[in-house]
Every structure is written in structure tokens, then in C-alpha cells.
Amino acid sequence: MQEWTHERCGKTFSVPFDGAKNIPCEGCGVNVTIPRYGTVKITQGRKNGSKRRTPRNDWGGLQPQLVQKQPKFTSVFSSEIVKVGKTLTKHLTNGKLLRAVVYVSSPSQILKILDENPDMEFELVMGHQRVHDFKAELTPEVVEKLIDYRKINRLRLFVSDKVHYHSKLYICEYENSVKLINGSANLTKTGNGIKGTQWNHIWIMEVSGDYAESEDYQTELEHYETYKSRTTEFFGDFVDAFEQVPEEKRIKVIENWIASGDVYGLPEDAQVQKVTRLVIDEVMSPDLEASQTVVTILPEASKNAVNKFQNNYSKFGITIESEGQITVPVSSYLNHKNREFPMMVANADTKSVQLGWSGQNISRTAHEYDATIINKSLEQFEQFINSVDFAEPEFPKLAKTSVTEAVLYILSSPFHHMYMKQRREIFGITEERGPRILHLYGGTSNGKSKLLTYCSLLLTGKEVIQPLDGDMFSDSRVTGLRTWQSVFPMMWDDLTNDKWTQQAEKVIKTHWDKRWVESEYCPQLILTSNRQCPRGPLQTRVKEIHLSTTYQRTTESRVALAKHLRSQNRLFEYFSKAYFELFEKLDYDDDEAFVARAAIKRLYQIGNRKIPDWMPLEKPLEDLYKPTAVSLLKAIIDGSCTMKSTTDEIIIEFDENFQWFELKPYLDGIPNEFEMDRKGLKAFIRRPDRFKPWLRNAIPWIGKRKIPRKVRRIIR
């Protein structure tokens, strides 16, 4: 910009170096024309003493007097390729203040910059809302270092809240200069040119001198502030809460936060959950008299924790006396209509399952076996499973086995907290994995939702509990419902694809592994959706059952289903009794439903009833049947793909007419342990020793199809 003075009114104001034509003067409002900086042409006075001509500008207009100031800064523009040996961060060395906007970043790169530049303040905006890659690199040690830099105001981290910023902008200020850097380089090891084969291009504008007056600096700074205005702080409330944590518990709290994004494990939160458990043990005790209207406890907890407990359960009419005594109205606390799902506990000491229903504490464990009732209950159960025939499945036995496996797993789910405790006692804290989360998947109208409602009826013995809406599934929602400490399974129906990509991973990886504590009852998660679990680490944490049948909406099938949902089946009363009796006698098994299988076998013995051939009581379904293996073997037999074996691998090549969406279910369902690579329509199996028995197990399930001799020879 140049300083220009209007001769007529004496007003001085800033105008561009390129000049301006026919603009109003800021002083008098008269339209004036201002020439380009450095092009003023003044006609000298004549030698004969005549008056000097009035100076004119480049456009022929009258030329007002110019007061020209030389700029106090210089600008140098350059560009380069960022790659191994030519890093981005070399341009940031010895900087005083670094502001940056990137799509993704790496905590190691942030710490490297701050460690190597001890006088630098660093303010970073990360444009990827979920910052998965950033969090994946976090460890308790790294988090503590980042927090330490934040404390001394050398680091400020922000995350975009509503939009994705794919921009890469770096504003690095020095003592007497600034570098404005733009391009494609993220602040990661590959983006920075530290490792890998990634190349990025950057443009650098270096402004020296009084750079604050530079229009380029002002513009980029304005852009940066626009980005920052749509962000939230990365650490949020975590830092303040973290300060409350004793030194010896900080690592666990950080691990919880990294895994879930939630701040829990704090002393106050732990106290609230202890108070909740005390109340549950009192209200859900088998010794609670039916006529008792309230329970009172005096917990050893801080005033803040007690008040927080009251706020959490205010709708139940809980009151706090001045000395901290808690009074709980039983009828309100045990009213299942006040909750998303009923209050239920499975007490290994009393060997009973208690259910809160309509304000009453109801036992769901029989005192004695009754062979007649057990026989009738099993008959009703078999009739429900046989209703699969209404769908006319291609493989009736498989369809019935799949549904039965799902029911057995759900019936065992109230005991999974006990199962997790047993697992920890055997393996210790080194084994974080808990019971797998159940996932039922398949197309529309295949009975997933009806199966959940039927299982809820078996568990309550009273009436159906509708599953939770999959549209509401989120990590925060699951975390909130966990605080109820009910072991009644948390059933989420019909998860959409975006829930799998945005929420399910966090929930599944932390629900048992990171968040479980022995002192807090934990419900199992039951999920349904139309798609298979995404390929990757979730597959080992999920028990999947494919329900492939499709029900026709006929009057006959609807009447039959209504009959089952109206019947009061007492199966779970005797199932839970057998479960408790067998739990301590059976050795630990990785099959979460292994006690359930033994319990059902005992009931068949007591009821003197023949076990149907579709009942999976010896092995879990996944050991008997692999849906992808069956589909793949059928495709090989039908000629949709070919299979050949080499010395080190098995190659599966799909027909050239296969579309990607047709190919994806096959590839997603092949376990990671087979070390599969894909190139176009070919899948290369690097572990044939594991693949062959997997495909052999599909043979009993393919019906009457004849297996080619060549295929049998490969997989034998």
C-alpha cells in the first residue's frame, strides 16, 4: 500500500501500489484518480519564467500531490518439493510463533518441533473432525508431554467442529520476518518428508522487515483466524479433570480418555458408581421384602459424589438427608417404564437373577426344577425356532441353527459380567479382551428385530422390551446407559452404515476392554444391521451371526409370531438356575456361551426331551458354519470364480462380470488370519494351511451341490 495525500483537502489515506481510478476521497468525497506507485510525471517549469504546468497522471487527469513512503519490508517467493531429505519443518527452525492449519497431524511431529525450538509457541488447527490417526499415536507419556507444553502456553491444539479442513497453511513468525507456507504437506512423518515415498509441493512467501504491514501476512492471518473460529479445543475439559487425578492413577485415566474420548476413572466418578452399586445391592437383594417401600444407605463418599448421584437419578425421587443419608423409593427405582431397559442383576453369591419390574424386585431364577414346566418351555422354544420354516430358507437346518445360536447368546448375556470377572482372574489385566459383542446381520425382513423382542420376552417372563433405536447409537449414549449398572442386555436395532464408521469402532473396542471394572455391573451389547462388520480389528471383538432368511408377510406367519410374543415362557427361570450350578464347575472356555450350552443340555435331560439336530450345543456356530466360506464354496462350484493352488498360496479369481459391490462381501468376510491380498479380481491367500480347513467346514452346508474333484483335492 502507498500513502496518498489529496492536495485539495489535505486528507492522507492508504491506496494500493497499483493505483486507483475514479474513487471518492476519504476527506472531501470528490472522485480522484491515483496513479501507480512510482509513475508520477511532473512537468518542470519553463526557462522563460512562465508558470509550471499542472501535473497530470497516467490517465490524463489532474495529478494531486503524492506523499510516497518506501515499504518497510521485502518479500521473496519460492516453491519446492517436500520429500525425504527436504523436509517441511526445516522452514520452521528457530521460529517464535507458529500457527498452522492441517488436515491431519502427528503428536510426534508436534513434540519434535517444540523440543527443537525451545522459544516457540505453537498453535495448531487439525481439520479432520475425528482425528483418528492422531489419537492412534497417543500414549500416556505423549499425552502428559502435550499437556505440559499446554500448561506453559507453548501449545494450543484445536479441532474443527463441524466441517473438514483439508487446507495446509503454516504461518511461522521469527524475530524480524515471517514465512507463509501453503501446499499439500500435512504435519505427519510422511507429509513432512521424514519417511516414506510421499512427495508434496509447497509455496513459501518470506516477508522480512516490518512484516506486520504486509498485505500477504494480514490476509493469511485473517484466513487462519477464520479456520480457528470453527474449532473446539482438542483436550476439552480433560486437562482440568486430569489435575484431580492422583499420580498413581493418571496412566489409567489417560488410557481411558485415549480409547473413548470420555473423562472417567476420576475419583468423584468412581465414588458415584460405588454409591450406585450400593443402592443396587440393597434394592435388588433377594431378601428385599415385597412390602418394603424405601431403602436407605449412608455411603462413604464425598458430598459432591452424593449430590452427583442424586442428580443422575433425580427422576426416581431419590432424596439426600443433611448427614448424607440416601433414601431410595423402591417402586420408582424398580419401575421398568422409567428406564430404557429394566434393572437386572446376576448375583453369583446368592445364585439368583433379579429383575426390577413394575416397581417390584422379581426373581428370575427357579428354586427347584419342574420337569413338566421345563418340557413345556422347551417345546415352546422349539416352536419359535421352527417358525423359520415360514421363510422357506434354502438351508432350513442352517437357518434354525443360526437363530438358536443367537438366542443362546442373548440368554447368556446377563452373565457376561461374571464371565469377564472369571476371565480376569485367569489371565489377569494383561488380557483386556472381554466377551464378544453380538452382531446379527442380514437383509430386510429377515427377523432380526423380532428375534430381539422374543429374547427380551424370555428374559423378563412378562412382556416384550422394545430394542433401542440404532439411529440413536453413539459412544456417549452407551456410556450413559452403562451407569445404570443393569446386566439386562443393551439391544440396539438396525445400525446404519455411518454408525459403524463413526461410532461402533470406539464403542466395541472399549466397552469391555477399557471400561470394565469388577465393582460395576456391565451390560452386554447386542447389535443388528443390514451389513457385515467392517473388515479390520473389530472382527475379533464381535461375534457375528448371519440371518439369511427372508420372511414373507403372510397372515399365517404374523399370527404365529403374535402367538409366540403373547406366550409366557418360563425357560429362563430354569436356564439361570442351571447356569449358576454349572458356572463354577466348568472350566473356562473362550466360547462365551459354553455354560449356556451345558445349561440347555441339562434342561433337555431333566425335561426328558430329545434335542433337535439343529441345536448347537456342542460347538459355537462359528466353529460349525462360516457364512463367507459357504458363499465362496458355492461360487466356486457354480463357476462364478475359480480356485487354484501354488506352492505358497491359493489364488481365487472372480468372474470378470463381478462388480465391486458383489465382490466386497466375499473379501470382507475372509478372516484376517489368512493374510489375504487383493489385486483386481484376484484374491491371494498367503496362509493356505488356515484357509483350507475353513473352506472344508462349509461342505456340510452347501446342500446337494456336487463339489468338483479339483476343488476337493485343493482343500483336502
KAHU-V387166 format. One record per backbone hydrogen bond with DSSP energy under -1.0 kcal/mol. NH is the residue of the N-H (numbers start at 1). CO is the residue of the C=O. Records with the same first field share a line. If there is no record, write none. Layout:
# KAHU-V387166
NH=CO / CO
This chain:
# KAHU-V387166
2=15
4=13
6=11
10=6
13=4
15=2
19=16
20=34
23=32
25=30
29=25
32=23
34=20
37=17
39=36
49=46
57=61
60=57
63=55
74=208
76=206
78=204
80=202
82=200
83=86
86=83
88=192
91=88
92=89
95=92
96=173
97=173
98=121
99=171
100=123
101=169
102=125
106=187
110=106
111=107
112=108
113=109
114=110
115=111
116=112
117=113
120=117
121=96
122=154
123=98
124=156
125=100
126=158
127=102
128=103
135=131
136=132
138=135
143=139
144=140
145=141
146=142
147=143
148=144
149=145
150=146
151=147
152=148
153=150
154=149
156=122
158=124
159=232
160=126
161=230
165=127
169=101
170=181
171=99
172=179
173=97
174=177
178=207
179=172
180=205
181=170
182=203
184=201
187=104
188=186
192=188
194=189
195=189
200=82
202=80
203=182
204=78
205=180
206=76
207=178
208=74
209=176
210=72
211=209
213=210
214=211
218=214
219=215
220=216
221=217
222=218
223=219
224=220
225=221
226=222
227=223
228=224
229=225
230=227
231=228
232=159
234=157
238=235
241=237
242=238
243=239
244=241
245=242
249=246
250=247
253=249
254=250
255=251
256=252
257=253
258=254
259=255
260=256
261=257
270=266
271=267
272=268
273=269
274=270
275=271
276=272
277=273
278=274
279=275
280=276
281=277
282=278
283=279
284=280
288=285
292=289
295=328
297=326
301=299
306=302
307=303
308=304
309=305
310=306
311=307
312=308
313=309
314=311
316=313
317=314
319=327
321=325
324=321
326=297
327=319
328=295
330=293
333=329
334=330
335=332
338=335
339=336
345=354
347=352
351=347
352=347
354=345
355=362
356=343
357=360
359=334
360=357
362=355
364=353
366=573
374=370
375=371
376=372
377=373
378=374
379=375
380=376
381=377
382=378
383=379
384=380
385=381
386=382
388=385
389=386
390=387
391=388
392=389
399=395
400=396
401=397
402=398
403=399
404=400
405=401
406=402
407=403
408=404
409=405
410=406
411=407
412=408
415=412
416=413
419=415
420=416
421=417
422=418
423=419
424=420
425=421
426=422
427=423
428=424
431=428
437=541
438=525
439=543
440=527
441=545
442=529
451=447
452=448
453=449
454=450
455=451
456=452
457=453
458=454
459=455
460=456
461=457
468=491
470=493
472=469
473=470
478=474
479=475
480=476
481=477
482=478
484=481
485=482
487=344
490=524
492=526
493=468
495=528
500=496
501=497
502=498
503=499
504=499
507=503
508=504
509=505
511=507
515=510
520=517
526=490
527=438
528=492
529=440
539=536
541=538
543=437
545=439
547=441
551=445
554=552
558=554
559=555
560=556
561=557
562=558
563=559
564=560
565=561
567=563
574=570
575=571
576=572
577=573
578=574
579=575
580=576
581=577
582=578
583=579
586=582
594=591
597=593
598=594
599=595
600=596
601=597
602=598
603=599
604=600
605=601
606=602
607=603
609=604
615=612
617=615
623=620
625=621
630=626
631=627
632=628
633=629
634=630
635=631
636=632
637=633
638=634
640=635
641=635
642=653
644=651
646=649
650=685
651=644
652=683
653=642
654=681
655=640
658=655
663=659
664=660
667=663
668=664
669=665
674=671
675=672
677=684
679=682
682=679
683=652
684=677
685=650
686=675
687=674
690=687
691=687
692=688
695=691
696=692
697=693
698=695
699=696
701=698
702=699
705=702
712=708
713=709
714=710
715=711
